[in-house]
Amino acid sequence: MAQALLSIQILPKVNGGEDVIPYVDRAIEVIKASGVTYRVGPLETTLEGELDHLIAIVKQMNDAMFEMGSPQVMSQIKLVVNKAGEASIAKQLTKYPDGQ
């Protein structure tokens, strides 16, 4: 199976004045429960793992937004797939381990 990095920014539609942060927190809980390696950033979260598993996690994240009452969810995704199994967050950040 192909190793992949998937970055996602999940944007659930919420009622006017409702805070989106609890929705984002729930999406991150779904990622954490999946057991994949991940890194939360200020605008998106990056997941590392097998492509089909990562896509399944995206579906679970969207389902969680609907369960919380969001009538619509937009998920912006960036995807890198490496057939040789070399896609990793650590490898991408070797030059910038502290994000600077």
Buried (B, 14 or more C-beta within 10 A) or exposed (E): EEBBBBBBBBBBBBEEEEEBEEBBEBBBEBBEEBEBBBBEEEEBBBBBBBBEBBBEBBEBBBEBBEEBEBEEBEBEEEBBEBEEEEBBBEEBEEEEEEEE
